[in-house]
């Protein structure tokens, strides 16, 4: 047999053995969870919930409908679906931690405002105007109130508040109320100071407001300000009493 042909056959035989080994490894990996599932050692003994602030971890675990006979090698998809159905859960990821722990990582919808309800109370909403199952009388939610002149689902104002909360928390903490005054206009009450804004404007304009306030304090006329107007580009208008 020619030497070149023999070398070719040897190389092919090696390739076949490598392929067979790879297939065996993949197959064993696929079947490994099935083989380990019946073992008591891998039955779920604890659930770790991460990323929550307002949600009740124990109530969340109850919605998963887990029991002690479940193995961590079982499919986690049903538990993820059940948790994701909660109105305050924006997204969820369920994973395993050997030997017996299920880890639930939550991205929770963050409350940004209170809106009036039909019964005269207040409802908590997020930036997408979704009503969150939070009772403001039971939770410490110090949030701005959207006045009754604002639509309950005023997405532009809610996005502005959400951006302010993310990018300038101290300024957001000063917002006590927001009142819609026009199609693209609103009054943001920073404690007792009315600030006229465009609901479509960027949050960076509030940084300009801070500089103006500091200047008014230096001049000794901060107490005489009736309102501040941020509606006009590149200008901050201060109206005195």
Secondary structure as GFF3:
##gff-version 3
##sequence-region A 1 241
A	DSSP	alpha_helix	3	36	.	.	.	ID=ss1
A	DSSP	three_ten_helix	40	42	.	.	.	ID=ss2
A	DSSP	beta_strand	46	50	.	.	.	ID=ss3
A	DSSP	alpha_helix	57	64	.	.	.	ID=ss4
A	DSSP	alpha_helix	77	84	.	.	.	ID=ss5
A	DSSP	beta_strand	89	97	.	.	.	ID=ss6
A	DSSP	beta_strand	101	108	.	.	.	ID=ss7
A	DSSP	beta_strand	113	116	.	.	.	ID=ss8
A	DSSP	beta_strand	122	125	.	.	.	ID=ss9
A	DSSP	beta_strand	131	132	.	.	.	ID=ss10
A	DSSP	beta_strand	144	146	.	.	.	ID=ss11
A	DSSP	alpha_helix	155	167	.	.	.	ID=ss12
A	DSSP	alpha_helix	169	174	.	.	.	ID=ss13
A	DSSP	beta_strand	175	182	.	.	.	ID=ss14
A	DSSP	beta_strand	185	190	.	.	.	ID=ss15
A	DSSP	beta_strand	193	198	.	.	.	ID=ss16
A	DSSP	alpha_helix	205	219	.	.	.	ID=ss17
A	DSSP	three_ten_helix	222	224	.	.	.	ID=ss18
A	DSSP	beta_strand	225	229	.	.	.	ID=ss19
A	DSSP	beta_strand	237	240	.	.	.	ID=ss20
###
